[in-house]
Amino acid sequence: MAYTAADVKTLRERSGAGMMDCKKALDETNGDIEAAIDALRAKGLAAVAKKSSRTAAEGLVGIAVTGTKGVAVEVNSETDFVAKNDQFQDFVRKTTEAALGVAGDDVEALKASAYPGGGTVTDALTNNVATIGENQQVRRMKTVEVSAGLVVPYMHNAAAPNLGKIGVLVALESEAPAAVLEGLGKQIAMHIAAAFPLALNAEDLDAELIERERKIAQEKAAESGKPEAVQAKMVDGAIAKYAKENALLSQVFVMDNKTPIQQVVDQAGKEAGAKIVLKDYVRFQLGEGIEKEVTDFAAEVAAAVAG
């Protein structure tokens, strides 16, 4: 057996499948959890696993906007206690403000940039680690900008102003009034926080994700026993559905559960008398894609006592 009971538990939590199905899937994939999830999904035994189900880091996401430019920054800490610390929150806020002056999405350039109050971001981070006594990392940043229009920020369940666990930026390019863009941007940002789009357009979806979905769809189609031509159409249909559900502009607006986001934007522009283009967006969820090690504190203590 190339897996542990903890692996079975993890697979059950992530897939929603039964214990025996999880064990069988792990047997078939030699303990590879990601492959086991795909195998369960191919058999219709697992729910769609999104990246958000793997969030496991602590810390905060910060967002900042200045007119037509906005930036999101993620700073990680070891525990949630630190994320509630005023010093840590001040560091995330000021680092995000500093990121507005950094070109592109270069985290190393951000670390080397001037920190509000003196020194560099790295200097402030080093001081934070020394005084708080816990490891912290500036993990990533993402900038969006428009030539004319507005970048609208939204923080879901904010821990403090512009700080929280899910930060969203919506870049709207238009000559429409700022009030119109702000209202539309806020609604779309709330949709993004809830719906978790993977790309702006279907064409921008990650090729590896599409290929993974294709393989799963092919396995399901093969199990149907239908003619190859029919199976091919089933696969194409499954991929089209996946793209539609995961590309922002084709997603159904969560506020009415029927209108595609592109139509929502077009209608707002028509009513405002000015074309509105949803140019870009950012959705940062704390710890997205990071696998956090889960430790047994009691076992650690016992081991330490045993020497």
N, C-alpha and C positions, 0 to 999 in steps of 0.2 A: 504494500500500500504506500503510494507516494504522497500521501496527504494525512492531515491530522483531524481530530474531532473539531478543532477550532476552524479548520478550513471548511468543513461541512456546515458549521454554524454560520460562517461568513457567507457561504454560497446560498444558504436558505434565506438569510436576511436580505441579500441583494437580489435574489431571483423570485422569492415567494413560493418556490417549489417545495414539495414534500421532502422529508429526510432521505427516504430510500431513492427517490429520483435524483437527489443531489449526490448521494454516494455513488450511484451508478454512473452519473455524468463525470464525476471525478475519477472513477475507475477507467472510463473510456478515454479520458484526456490526460491520464497519468498525473493527476493532481493540479493541472493548470486551470485556475479559477476562471480566467477570462474565456478560455476555450470551452469550459464547462457551461458557462452562461450561454454562449452561442449554441451549444448542443441542446440545452434545455429550451431555448427560444425556438430552435428549428423544430422541436417536437411540440411546440405550443404550450410548454410547461412553465415558462418564465415570462414575467412582464418585461417591457423594454427597459433596459438598464441605461440610465443617462449618467453623465459625468457627475451630476450633482449628488448622486448616491454614494460617491466616493470621497466627498469632502471630509477632511479629517484634521486639518491644521487649525491652530488658534491664531488670534490676532485681529486685524481690522483691515477693511477696505476703505480708502479715502477717495473722495471725488472733489474736483475743483473746476470752476468754469470762469473764463473771462471773455464775455461776448461771443465771438465766433470760434473759440477754442476751448476744449475741455480735456481733462485728463483723469484717469483712474489709476490708483496705485494700491498694491497689496503689500502689507507688512506683516510678517508672521512672528508669532511668539510661541513659547512652549505651552503656556497655560492660558485659560480664559481669564484668570485672575489678573494677569498683566494687561490684557485687553481693556480691562476696566480701570486701569491705573491712569491717573491724570497726566503723568509724565509721558507715558507711552502714547496716549491719545494726542497730546500736544506734538509729539514727534511725528506721528502719522500725518497730522493736519499740516504741519509746516513742510514736511517732505513732499506732500502732494502739491502744495503751493509752489515749491521749488521745481517740481516736474513740469509746470506750465512753461518754464523757460528752457526746457530741454527739447532738442530737436528729435523727432522720431520717437521710438519706444525703447531707447537704449538705457537699460537699468544701470549699467556701469557708468554711463555719462551722468545719470542722475546722482549716483553715489559720489561722484567727483565734483558735482555742482555746488554752488554756494548755498549754505544753509541759513535761513532767516535767523539773524542773531549772531552770526559769526561762524567761521570755519566751513567745513564741508559737511555734506550729509553723512559721509562715512565717519567723520569726527564725532558728530552728534550721536550716531548709532553706537559707536564704541563706548561713548560715555554712558549711554542708556544701558548697555549690557553690563557695564561695570557697576553702576549705581543700583539698578534693579535686580541684578544677579541672575538673569535668565537670558538664554540665547535668543536673539532676534535677527530677522533677515528681511531686507527689502527684496521681495521676490519678483515682482513684475510691474509693468506700467503699460498703459495704452492711451494714445492720444487720438482725438478726432477733431476735425476742423472744417469749416466751410468758408467760402469766399464772401458770401452774403447770407444772412439769415441768423440762425441761433443754435447753440448747443444747450440742450435742456438736461439738467441733472435730476436724479431721483435716487434716494437711498431708502431701501425697504427695511422697515423696523430699525430705524437709526438708533445707535447707541449714544450718539452725540451729533450735533450738526455736521452733516456731510461725512459722517463716520458710521460704519456698520458692517454687516456681513454680506449684503448684496447691493452693489452699487451699479447704477445704470446711467449711461449718457446717450442721448439721441441727437444726432446732427441733422438739422433740417436746413436745406438750402432754398432760399426764397426771398422775394421782395415783399412778402405779406407782412402785416403788422406784427410786432413782437408779441403782443398779447395773444394773437391767434396761434403763433408758433409755440408759445409757452404752454398754452392749454392743450394743443395737439400733442406736443412733445411729452407732456406729463402723462397723458393717457397711454401713449405708445410705450413709454418707459415702464409703466405699471404692467402693461401686457408683457413686455420683455422679461421683467422680473419673474412673472408667473409662468410664462410659456417656454422659456429657455430656448430660443432659436439658436441654431448652430452656425448660421451664416445669413447674410443679407439676402442673397439670391440663391436659387438652386444651383447655379453654375459655380458658386463659391464654396459649396459643401466639400469637405475634405474627401479626396479621392479614396483614401484608405477606408473611411467610414462607409462610403458607397459600396466599395468592393466587399466589405464585411457583410453589409445588408444583402448584397446580391447572392453571396454564398448561402446565407440563411434561407433566402427566398427560393433558391434552387433546390435546396434540400427538402423544403416543404412541398414544392411543386413535384419533385420526384416521387414523394410519398403518396401523392394523389393518384398515381397510376394512369394519368391522362396522357394523350398523345403528346409528342415532343413539341409540336407547334403550339398546342394549348399551354403546355408548361412554359414555353418561352414568353407567351403573352402574360401568364400569371406573374412571372418574374419581372417583366417590364412594368406591369401594373403595380407591383409591390414597391419597386424602386421609385416610381412616379409618386406614389402615395407618401413614401418616406421623405422625398424631397419637398413635397408640398407642405408636409407637417413640420418640417424642421428649418425651412427657409423663412425668414421673417416676413418678407413681403407677400408671401402666399399663405401664411398662417391665418387662421380665422381669429378675428378680434375677440378677446376674452370677454369684453364688456357686452357684446350682443350675441356672441357665439354663432355668427353667420356671415359676417362681412370680412373679406380678406383685407389685410392691413394696407395693401396697395390701394384698394378702393377707398379706404378710410382717409388716406392721405390725399387722394385725388379729389374726393368730395370736399374736404376742408379747403383745398386750394380753389375749387370752383366757387365755394361760398365766399371766400376772401377776395376773389377776383385776381388772384396771382398764383401761378404754378408753384407747387411745393414739391420738393424732391427729398425723400428720405435717403440721404447720402451715405450714412454710416451709423453705427451704434457700438456701444461697449456694454458688456454685462460681465462684471467680475463678481464671482461668489467665493467667499473666503475658503481657502484650502482646496479649491477645485483641482482635481487630478492628483492630489497628494495622498499617498497611503500613509496614515499615521500608525506607528507601532503601538499596539495595545499591550500594556504590561499588567501583570498580576502583582499588585503592591504587596499583598500578604506573602506571596511566594518570594518576592525580593527581600523582604525583611527576614523571612526564615533562612534564606540562603546566606544573608549577611551574618546572622547570628551563628549559623553553622560554621562560619569562617571560610 
